[in-house]
């Protein structure tokens, strides 16, 4: 379970978007209408993002708002994997046969 504050989660998600899109903090700050120092304070969780800033960031990256609010491990093939490995979904363990209670022997017909 993740106990990070909503502002810290948003900062991680924005950092991931910046990385994924090879975008600079300077261009993002200019695009959403805040100073670079304000964006850096938000990214360091020294002050929380405003809802208007979060919507502007989503518009800037052309992504749904939840992508700005929560760190996603996969964004249709892109995005960081928390383990640091390439973003491939983990293999699922093989399905096991359902366990059933022993049934009564079939009667001959």
N, CA, C and O atoms as CSV, one atom per row, in Angstrom:
chain,resi,resn,atom,element,x,y,z
A,1,UNK,N,N,0.844,-1.167,0.000
A,1,UNK,CA,C,0.000,0.000,0.000
A,1,UNK,C,C,0.894,1.237,0.000
A,1,UNK,O,O,1.957,1.249,0.620
A,2,UNK,N,N,0.450,2.269,-0.700
A,2,UNK,CA,C,1.229,3.488,-0.807
A,2,UNK,C,C,0.651,4.534,0.140
A,2,UNK,O,O,-0.523,4.894,0.045
A,3,UNK,N,N,1.490,5.018,1.056
A,3,UNK,CA,C,1.031,5.987,2.029
A,3,UNK,C,C,1.499,7.401,1.709
A,3,UNK,O,O,1.423,8.277,2.571
A,4,UNK,N,N,1.981,7.648,0.492
A,4,UNK,CA,C,2.442,8.978,0.104
A,4,UNK,C,C,1.257,9.937,0.089
A,4,UNK,O,O,0.124,9.545,-0.190
A,5,UNK,N,N,1.537,11.184,0.391
A,5,UNK,CA,C,0.484,12.201,0.351
A,5,UNK,C,C,0.030,12.390,-1.094
A,5,UNK,O,O,0.775,12.064,-2.019
A,6,UNK,N,N,-1.174,12.909,-1.301
A,6,UNK,CA,C,-1.624,13.161,-2.678
A,6,UNK,C,C,-0.667,14.079,-3.441
A,6,UNK,O,O,-0.440,13.888,-4.636
A,7,UNK,N,N,-0.113,15.064,-2.757
A,7,UNK,CA,C,0.827,15.965,-3.430
A,7,UNK,C,C,2.107,15.234,-3.826
A,7,UNK,O,O,2.656,15.484,-4.899
A,8,UNK,N,N,2.581,14.338,-2.974
A,8,UNK,CA,C,3.776,13.562,-3.298
A,8,UNK,C,C,3.495,12.596,-4.446
A,8,UNK,O,O,4.355,12.389,-5.302
A,9,UNK,N,N,2.306,12.006,-4.475
A,9,UNK,CA,C,1.937,11.118,-5.581
A,9,UNK,C,C,1.891,11.895,-6.887
A,9,UNK,O,O,2.368,11.417,-7.916
A,10,UNK,N,N,1.315,13.098,-6.847
A,10,UNK,CA,C,1.246,13.933,-8.052
A,10,UNK,C,C,2.648,14.316,-8.514
A,10,UNK,O,O,2.929,14.302,-9.713
A,11,UNK,N,N,3.527,14.656,-7.580
A,11,UNK,CA,C,4.895,15.030,-7.943
A,11,UNK,C,C,5.604,13.860,-8.635
A,11,UNK,O,O,6.319,14.063,-9.616
A,12,UNK,N,N,5.409,12.645,-8.131
A,12,UNK,CA,C,6.004,11.466,-8.768
A,12,UNK,C,C,5.438,11.246,-10.168
A,12,UNK,O,O,6.173,10.933,-11.104
A,13,UNK,N,N,4.131,11.412,-10.298
A,13,UNK,CA,C,3.488,11.218,-11.596
A,13,UNK,C,C,3.958,12.264,-12.598
A,13,UNK,O,O,4.217,11.937,-13.756
A,14,UNK,N,N,4.071,13.518,-12.167
A,14,UNK,CA,C,4.536,14.584,-13.056
A,14,UNK,C,C,5.986,14.339,-13.441
A,14,UNK,O,O,6.367,14.525,-14.597
A,15,UNK,N,N,6.785,13.925,-12.483
A,15,UNK,CA,C,8.192,13.616,-12.778
A,15,UNK,C,C,8.275,12.513,-13.832
A,15,UNK,O,O,9.096,12.593,-14.746
A,16,UNK,N,N,7.440,11.492,-13.713
A,16,UNK,CA,C,7.439,10.399,-14.687
A,16,UNK,C,C,7.008,10.897,-16.068
A,16,UNK,O,O,7.588,10.506,-17.081
A,17,UNK,N,N,5.991,11.756,-16.104
A,17,UNK,CA,C,5.552,12.309,-17.389
A,17,UNK,C,C,6.657,13.147,-18.030
A,17,UNK,O,O,6.890,13.058,-19.235
A,18,UNK,N,N,7.326,13.949,-17.230
A,18,UNK,CA,C,8.438,14.754,-17.752
A,18,UNK,C,C,9.501,13.831,-18.358
A,18,UNK,O,O,10.013,14.092,-19.446
A,19,UNK,N,N,9.816,12.779,-17.657
A,19,UNK,CA,C,10.832,11.833,-18.130
A,19,UNK,C,C,10.363,11.123,-19.392
A,19,UNK,O,O,11.107,11.035,-20.369
A,20,UNK,N,N,9.130,10.613,-19.377
A,20,UNK,CA,C,8.592,9.864,-20.519
A,20,UNK,C,C,8.573,10.706,-21.788
A,20,UNK,O,O,8.836,10.202,-22.880
A,21,UNK,N,N,8.264,11.979,-21.639
A,21,UNK,CA,C,8.108,12.861,-22.801
A,21,UNK,C,C,9.368,13.670,-23.101
A,21,UNK,O,O,9.370,14.508,-24.003
A,22,UNK,N,N,10.435,13.421,-22.347
A,22,UNK,CA,C,11.696,14.166,-22.514
A,22,UNK,C,C,11.416,15.670,-22.471
A,22,UNK,O,O,11.916,16.439,-23.292
A,23,UNK,N,N,10.620,16.056,-21.513
A,23,UNK,CA,C,10.193,17.455,-21.336
A,23,UNK,C,C,10.992,18.071,-20.205
A,23,UNK,O,O,11.394,17.377,-19.271
A,24,UNK,N,N,11.222,19.366,-20.284
A,24,UNK,CA,C,11.939,20.054,-19.205
A,24,UNK,C,C,10.945,20.699,-18.248
A,24,UNK,O,O,9.813,21.011,-18.616
A,25,UNK,N,N,11.392,20.889,-17.024
A,25,UNK,CA,C,10.568,21.595,-16.045
A,25,UNK,C,C,10.326,23.033,-16.507
A,25,UNK,O,O,9.254,23.589,-16.264
A,26,UNK,N,N,11.304,23.630,-17.164
A,26,UNK,CA,C,11.162,25.003,-17.641
A,26,UNK,C,C,10.006,25.125,-18.628
A,26,UNK,O,O,9.185,26.036,-18.517
A,27,UNK,N,N,9.940,24.201,-19.601
A,27,UNK,CA,C,8.859,24.267,-20.592
A,27,UNK,C,C,7.510,23.980,-19.946
A,27,UNK,O,O,6.511,24.613,-20.288
A,28,UNK,N,N,7.472,23.026,-19.010
A,28,UNK,CA,C,6.210,22.734,-18.337
A,28,UNK,C,C,5.733,23.944,-17.549
A,28,UNK,O,O,4.568,24.330,-17.649
A,29,UNK,N,N,6.620,24.541,-16.771
A,29,UNK,CA,C,6.240,25.711,-15.964
A,29,UNK,C,C,5.707,26.825,-16.859
A,29,UNK,O,O,4.686,27.438,-16.547
A,30,UNK,N,N,6.392,27.088,-17.964
A,30,UNK,CA,C,5.958,28.132,-18.888
A,30,UNK,C,C,4.590,27.800,-19.483
A,30,UNK,O,O,3.730,28.671,-19.606
A,31,UNK,N,N,4.400,26.534,-19.850
A,31,UNK,CA,C,3.151,26.102,-20.472
A,31,UNK,C,C,1.954,26.229,-19.531
A,31,UNK,O,O,0.857,26.575,-19.970
A,32,UNK,N,N,2.154,25.953,-18.243
A,32,UNK,CA,C,1.014,25.981,-17.309
A,32,UNK,C,C,0.889,27.315,-16.587
A,32,UNK,O,O,-0.017,27.505,-15.775
A,33,UNK,N,N,1.801,28.242,-16.882
A,33,UNK,CA,C,1.655,29.601,-16.360
A,33,UNK,C,C,2.131,29.815,-14.932
A,33,UNK,O,O,1.585,30.652,-14.214
A,34,UNK,N,N,3.150,29.062,-14.513
A,34,UNK,CA,C,3.722,29.303,-13.191
A,34,UNK,C,C,5.231,29.477,-13.351
A,34,UNK,O,O,5.801,29.110,-14.379
A,35,UNK,N,N,5.855,30.026,-12.351
A,35,UNK,CA,C,7.302,30.211,-12.418
A,35,UNK,C,C,8.012,28.868,-12.230
A,35,UNK,O,O,7.451,27.926,-11.670
A,36,UNK,N,N,9.230,28.802,-12.701
A,36,UNK,CA,C,10.019,27.591,-12.526
A,36,UNK,C,C,10.233,27.295,-11.047
A,36,UNK,O,O,10.189,26.136,-10.635
A,37,UNK,N,N,10.463,28.331,-10.246
A,37,UNK,CA,C,10.677,28.097,-8.811
A,37,UNK,C,C,9.423,27.528,-8.150
A,37,UNK,O,O,9.524,26.702,-7.243
A,38,UNK,N,N,8.248,27.959,-8.591
A,38,UNK,CA,C,7.004,27.406,-8.048
A,38,UNK,C,C,6.871,25.936,-8.431
A,38,UNK,O,O,6.519,25.105,-7.594
A,39,UNK,N,N,7.150,25.613,-9.692
A,39,UNK,CA,C,7.070,24.216,-10.112
A,39,UNK,C,C,8.052,23.366,-9.316
A,39,UNK,O,O,7.715,22.260,-8.893
A,40,UNK,N,N,9.252,23.870,-9.110
A,40,UNK,CA,C,10.242,23.097,-8.351
A,40,UNK,C,C,9.788,22.877,-6.908
A,40,UNK,O,O,10.012,21.805,-6.346
A,41,UNK,N,N,9.149,23.889,-6.305
A,41,UNK,CA,C,8.610,23.699,-4.944
A,41,UNK,C,C,7.552,22.600,-4.941
A,41,UNK,O,O,7.507,21.776,-4.028
A,42,UNK,N,N,6.697,22.593,-5.973
A,42,UNK,CA,C,5.665,21.555,-6.070
A,42,UNK,C,C,6.308,20.175,-6.226
A,42,UNK,O,O,5.883,19.208,-5.594
A,43,UNK,N,N,7.333,20.094,-7.069
A,43,UNK,CA,C,7.977,18.815,-7.342
A,43,UNK,C,C,8.717,18.286,-6.113
A,43,UNK,O,O,8.887,17.075,-5.964
A,44,UNK,N,N,9.155,19.182,-5.240
A,44,UNK,CA,C,9.835,18.776,-4.005
A,44,UNK,C,C,8.864,18.615,-2.831
A,44,UNK,O,O,9.282,18.327,-1.710
A,45,UNK,N,N,7.576,18.800,-3.093
A,45,UNK,CA,C,6.513,18.686,-2.087
A,45,UNK,C,C,6.644,19.738,-0.989
A,45,UNK,O,O,6.168,19.536,0.128
A,46,UNK,N,N,7.287,20.858,-1.307
A,46,UNK,CA,C,7.373,21.950,-0.341
A,46,UNK,C,C,6.057,22.706,-0.286
A,46,UNK,O,O,5.736,23.334,0.723
A,47,UNK,N,N,5.295,22.646,-1.374
A,47,UNK,CA,C,3.951,23.203,-1.398
A,47,UNK,C,C,3.131,22.366,-2.374
A,47,UNK,O,O,3.665,21.876,-3.369
A,48,UNK,N,N,1.839,22.199,-2.099
A,48,UNK,CA,C,1.030,21.302,-2.929
A,48,UNK,C,C,0.632,21.939,-4.265
A,48,UNK,O,O,0.539,23.160,-4.382
A,49,UNK,N,N,0.400,21.088,-5.263
A,49,UNK,CA,C,-0.149,21.549,-6.536
A,49,UNK,C,C,-1.573,22.046,-6.299
A,49,UNK,O,O,-2.286,21.517,-5.446
A,50,UNK,N,N,-1.981,23.055,-7.049
A,50,UNK,CA,C,-3.388,23.464,-7.022
A,50,UNK,C,C,-4.139,22.611,-8.038
A,50,UNK,O,O,-3.528,22.023,-8.931
A,51,UNK,N,N,-5.441,22.544,-7.906
A,51,UNK,CA,C,-6.234,21.754,-8.850
A,51,UNK,C,C,-6.117,22.340,-10.255
A,51,UNK,O,O,-6.094,21.598,-11.237
A,52,UNK,N,N,-6.044,23.672,-10.356
A,52,UNK,CA,C,-5.879,24.303,-11.666
A,52,UNK,C,C,-4.550,23.909,-12.303
A,52,UNK,O,O,-4.478,23.677,-13.510
A,53,UNK,N,N,-3.504,23.835,-11.489
A,53,UNK,CA,C,-2.199,23.419,-12.019
A,53,UNK,C,C,-2.244,21.978,-12.504
A,53,UNK,O,O,-1.673,21.654,-13.546
A,54,UNK,N,N,-2.918,21.112,-11.756
A,54,UNK,CA,C,-3.013,19.712,-12.148
A,54,UNK,C,C,-3.774,19.549,-13.461
A,54,UNK,O,O,-3.376,18.759,-14.318
A,55,UNK,N,N,-4.868,20.295,-13.621
A,55,UNK,CA,C,-5.606,20.250,-14.885
A,55,UNK,C,C,-4.744,20.780,-16.025
A,55,UNK,O,O,-4.759,20.222,-17.122
A,56,UNK,N,N,-3.993,21.854,-15.775
A,56,UNK,CA,C,-3.128,22.420,-16.810
A,56,UNK,C,C,-2.027,21.441,-17.210
A,56,UNK,O,O,-1.673,21.346,-18.385
A,57,UNK,N,N,-1.491,20.718,-16.239
A,57,UNK,CA,C,-0.456,19.720,-16.531
A,57,UNK,C,C,-1.055,18.591,-17.383
A,57,UNK,O,O,-0.428,18.135,-18.339
A,58,UNK,N,N,-2.252,18.150,-17.039
A,58,UNK,CA,C,-2.916,17.102,-17.833
A,58,UNK,C,C,-3.142,17.586,-19.263
A,58,UNK,O,O,-2.931,16.830,-20.211
A,59,UNK,N,N,-3.564,18.827,-19.425
A,59,UNK,CA,C,-3.751,19.389,-20.776
A,59,UNK,C,C,-2.412,19.471,-21.513
A,59,UNK,O,O,-2.324,19.137,-22.695
A,60,UNK,N,N,-1.379,19.915,-20.809
A,60,UNK,CA,C,-0.059,20.055,-21.425
A,60,UNK,C,C,0.424,18.724,-21.989
A,60,UNK,O,O,0.931,18.675,-23.110
A,61,UNK,N,N,0.274,17.654,-21.229
A,61,UNK,CA,C,0.742,16.339,-21.670
A,61,UNK,C,C,-0.319,15.575,-22.464
A,61,UNK,O,O,-0.050,14.487,-22.973
A,62,UNK,N,N,-1.523,16.144,-22.570
A,62,UNK,CA,C,-2.632,15.513,-23.277
A,62,UNK,C,C,-2.907,14.114,-22.718
A,62,UNK,O,O,-2.964,13.127,-23.452
A,63,UNK,N,N,-3.075,14.068,-21.400
A,63,UNK,CA,C,-3.369,12.822,-20.696
A,63,UNK,C,C,-4.567,13.035,-19.777
A,63,UNK,O,O,-4.888,14.175,-19.440
A,64,UNK,N,N,-5.230,11.959,-19.368
A,64,UNK,CA,C,-6.321,12.097,-18.401
A,64,UNK,C,C,-5.784,12.569,-17.048
A,64,UNK,O,O,-4.640,12.285,-16.693
A,65,UNK,N,N,-6.605,13.281,-16.313
A,65,UNK,CA,C,-6.202,13.813,-15.012
A,65,UNK,C,C,-5.630,12.746,-14.070
A,65,UNK,O,O,-4.646,13.034,-13.389
A,66,UNK,N,N,-6.187,11.536,-13.992
A,66,UNK,CA,C,-5.597,10.542,-13.077
A,66,UNK,C,C,-4.125,10.250,-13.363
A,66,UNK,O,O,-3.390,9.869,-12.452
A,67,UNK,N,N,-3.682,10.421,-14.602
A,67,UNK,CA,C,-2.271,10.192,-14.921
A,67,UNK,C,C,-1.387,11.240,-14.268
A,67,UNK,O,O,-0.193,11.011,-14.074
A,68,UNK,N,N,-1.962,12.388,-13.928
A,68,UNK,CA,C,-1.207,13.449,-13.258
A,68,UNK,C,C,-1.285,13.275,-11.744
A,68,UNK,O,O,-0.426,13.768,-11.014
A,69,UNK,N,N,-2.299,12.584,-11.281
A,69,UNK,CA,C,-2.507,12.418,-9.845
A,69,UNK,C,C,-1.828,11.187,-9.265
A,69,UNK,O,O,-1.462,11.181,-8.090
A,70,UNK,N,N,-1.655,10.153,-10.065
A,70,UNK,CA,C,-1.139,8.882,-9.563
A,70,UNK,C,C,-0.055,8.365,-10.490
A,70,UNK,O,O,-0.200,8.418,-11.712
A,71,UNK,N,N,1.021,7.870,-9.919
A,71,UNK,CA,C,2.086,7.253,-10.694
A,71,UNK,C,C,1.569,5.952,-11.275
A,71,UNK,O,O,1.071,5.093,-10.547
A,72,UNK,N,N,1.686,5.811,-12.567
A,72,UNK,CA,C,1.249,4.597,-13.249
A,72,UNK,C,C,2.479,3.804,-13.637
A,72,UNK,O,O,3.479,4.373,-14.076
A,73,UNK,N,N,2.411,2.485,-13.477
A,73,UNK,CA,C,3.565,1.659,-13.820
A,73,UNK,C,C,3.600,1.347,-15.298
A,73,UNK,O,O,4.642,0.947,-15.817
A,74,UNK,N,N,2.481,1.521,-15.992
A,74,UNK,CA,C,2.482,1.298,-17.429
A,74,UNK,C,C,1.505,2.254,-18.075
A,74,UNK,O,O,0.338,2.329,-17.692
A,75,UNK,N,N,1.989,2.969,-19.044
A,75,UNK,CA,C,1.147,3.883,-19.817
A,75,UNK,C,C,1.177,3.406,-21.258
A,75,UNK,O,O,1.845,4.001,-22.104
A,76,UNK,N,N,0.456,2.336,-21.532
A,76,UNK,CA,C,0.428,1.715,-22.851
A,76,UNK,C,C,1.832,1.554,-23.410
A,76,UNK,O,O,2.139,2.003,-24.514
A,77,UNK,N,N,2.674,0.904,-22.624
A,77,UNK,CA,C,3.999,0.578,-23.096
A,77,UNK,C,C,5.065,1.567,-22.687
A,77,UNK,O,O,6.248,1.303,-22.904
A,78,UNK,N,N,4.699,2.695,-22.103
A,78,UNK,CA,C,5.726,3.625,-21.650
A,78,UNK,C,C,5.512,3.891,-20.180
A,78,UNK,O,O,4.474,3.547,-19.617
A,79,UNK,N,N,6.478,4.492,-19.579
A,79,UNK,CA,C,6.357,4.813,-18.173
A,79,UNK,C,C,7.307,3.995,-17.343
A,79,UNK,O,O,7.670,2.875,-17.703
A,80,UNK,N,N,7.703,4.562,-16.233
A,80,UNK,CA,C,8.673,3.872,-15.412
A,80,UNK,C,C,8.067,2.709,-14.651
A,80,UNK,O,O,6.891,2.712,-14.284
A,81,UNK,N,N,8.891,1.741,-14.433
A,81,UNK,CA,C,8.523,0.609,-13.600
A,81,UNK,C,C,9.171,0.858,-12.250
A,81,UNK,O,O,10.371,1.128,-12.203
A,82,UNK,N,N,8.424,0.780,-11.139
A,82,UNK,CA,C,9.002,1.097,-9.840
A,82,UNK,C,C,10.262,0.300,-9.528
A,82,UNK,O,O,11.093,0.760,-8.744
A,83,UNK,N,N,10.429,-0.876,-10.115
A,83,UNK,CA,C,11.614,-1.679,-9.833
A,83,UNK,C,C,12.823,-1.185,-10.600
A,83,UNK,O,O,13.944,-1.619,-10.334
A,84,UNK,N,N,12.612,-0.274,-11.560
A,84,UNK,CA,C,13.707,0.241,-12.353
A,84,UNK,C,C,13.976,-0.576,-13.602
A,84,UNK,O,O,14.814,-0.191,-14.418
A,85,UNK,N,N,13.286,-1.693,-13.769
A,85,UNK,CA,C,13.478,-2.499,-14.960
A,85,UNK,C,C,12.559,-1.990,-16.065
A,85,UNK,O,O,11.653,-1.202,-15.794
A,86,UNK,N,N,12.778,-2.426,-17.308
A,86,UNK,CA,C,11.899,-1.970,-18.384
A,86,UNK,C,C,10.454,-2.260,-18.055
A,86,UNK,O,O,10.142,-3.184,-17.304
A,87,UNK,N,N,9.579,-1.462,-18.626
A,87,UNK,CA,C,8.178,-1.559,-18.238
A,87,UNK,C,C,7.483,-2.687,-18.979
A,87,UNK,O,O,6.750,-2.465,-19.942
A,88,UNK,N,N,7.726,-3.876,-18.517
A,88,UNK,CA,C,7.033,-5.061,-19.007
A,88,UNK,C,C,6.206,-5.601,-17.857
A,88,UNK,O,O,6.685,-5.687,-16.727
A,89,UNK,N,N,4.967,-5.966,-18.143
A,89,UNK,CA,C,4.157,-6.484,-17.038
A,89,UNK,C,C,4.755,-7.794,-16.523
A,89,UNK,O,O,5.288,-8.588,-17.299
A,90,UNK,N,N,4.662,-8.009,-15.228
A,90,UNK,CA,C,5.207,-9.253,-14.683
A,90,UNK,C,C,4.433,-10.441,-15.214
A,90,UNK,O,O,3.235,-10.362,-15.488
A,91,UNK,N,N,5.146,-11.533,-15.350
A,91,UNK,CA,C,4.500,-12.764,-15.811
A,91,UNK,C,C,3.554,-13.257,-14.728
A,91,UNK,O,O,3.868,-13.211,-13.538
A,92,UNK,N,N,2.407,-13.722,-15.155
A,92,UNK,CA,C,1.463,-14.307,-14.206
A,92,UNK,C,C,1.868,-15.743,-13.954
A,92,UNK,O,O,2.337,-16.425,-14.865
A,93,UNK,N,N,1.693,-16.208,-12.734
A,93,UNK,CA,C,1.979,-17.620,-12.486
A,93,UNK,C,C,1.002,-18.469,-13.286
A,93,UNK,O,O,-0.127,-18.047,-13.537
A,94,UNK,N,N,1.425,-19.657,-13.687
A,94,UNK,CA,C,0.520,-20.503,-14.465
A,94,UNK,C,C,-0.740,-20.818,-13.674
A,94,UNK,O,O,-0.714,-20.989,-12.455
A,95,UNK,N,N,-1.827,-20.887,-14.401
A,95,UNK,CA,C,-3.104,-21.196,-13.751
A,95,UNK,C,C,-3.055,-22.625,-13.226
A,95,UNK,O,O,-2.522,-23.528,-13.870
A,96,UNK,N,N,-3.613,-22.797,-12.069
A,96,UNK,CA,C,-3.656,-24.144,-11.498
A,96,UNK,C,C,-5.066,-24.675,-11.629
A,96,UNK,O,O,-6.036,-23.917,-11.640
A,97,UNK,N,N,-5.164,-25.971,-11.727
A,97,UNK,CA,C,-6.483,-26.594,-11.835
A,97,UNK,C,C,-7.255,-26.336,-10.546
A,97,UNK,O,O,-6.699,-26.365,-9.448
A,98,UNK,N,N,-8.509,-26.092,-10.707
A,98,UNK,CA,C,-9.347,-25.862,-9.534
A,98,UNK,C,C,-9.403,-27.138,-8.711
A,98,UNK,O,O,-9.541,-28.240,-9.242
A,99,UNK,N,N,-9.294,-26.965,-7.433
A,99,UNK,CA,C,-9.348,-28.141,-6.559
A,99,UNK,C,C,-10.808,-28.479,-6.288
A,99,UNK,O,O,-11.615,-27.626,-5.917
A,100,UNK,N,N,-11.109,-29.736,-6.485
A,100,UNK,CA,C,-12.476,-30.180,-6.250
A,100,UNK,C,C,-12.477,-31.276,-5.200
A,100,UNK,O,O,-11.513,-32.025,-5.044
A,101,UNK,N,N,-13.556,-31.341,-4.508
A,101,UNK,CA,C,-13.725,-32.439,-3.556
A,101,UNK,C,C,-13.887,-33.720,-4.362
A,101,UNK,O,O,-14.493,-33.705,-5.434
A,102,UNK,N,N,-13.357,-34.821,-3.862
A,102,UNK,CA,C,-13.512,-36.083,-4.613
A,102,UNK,C,C,-14.990,-36.364,-4.829
A,102,UNK,O,O,-15.814,-36.225,-3.925
A,103,UNK,N,N,-15.295,-36.759,-6.047
A,103,UNK,CA,C,-16.704,-37.037,-6.353
A,103,UNK,C,C,-16.977,-38.531,-6.202
A,103,UNK,O,O,-16.059,-39.351,-6.217
A,104,UNK,N,N,-18.232,-38.861,-6.059
A,104,UNK,CA,C,-18.623,-40.266,-5.932
A,104,UNK,C,C,-18.393,-40.939,-7.272
A,104,UNK,O,O,-18.560,-40.312,-8.319
A,105,UNK,N,N,-18.014,-42.198,-7.251
A,105,UNK,CA,C,-17.796,-42.912,-8.512
A,105,UNK,C,C,-19.083,-42.952,-9.320
A,105,UNK,O,O,-20.187,-43.047,-8.784
A,106,UNK,N,N,-18.894,-42.875,-10.634
A,106,UNK,CA,C,-20.063,-42.898,-11.515
A,106,UNK,C,C,-20.675,-44.294,-11.508
A,106,UNK,O,O,-19.969,-45.301,-11.453
A,107,UNK,N,N,-21.982,-44.328,-11.565
A,107,UNK,CA,C,-22.674,-45.623,-11.618
A,107,UNK,C,C,-22.786,-46.071,-13.071
A,107,UNK,O,O,-22.998,-45.251,-13.965
A,108,UNK,N,N,-22.644,-47.372,-13.301
A,108,UNK,CA,C,-22.758,-47.867,-14.677
A,108,UNK,C,C,-24.177,-47.701,-15.173
A,108,UNK,O,O,-25.122,-47.777,-14.388
A,109,UNK,N,N,-24.335,-47.480,-16.443
A,109,UNK,CA,C,-25.676,-47.278,-17.014
A,109,UNK,C,C,-26.178,-48.518,-17.620
A,109,UNK,O,O,-27.290,-48.540,-18.149
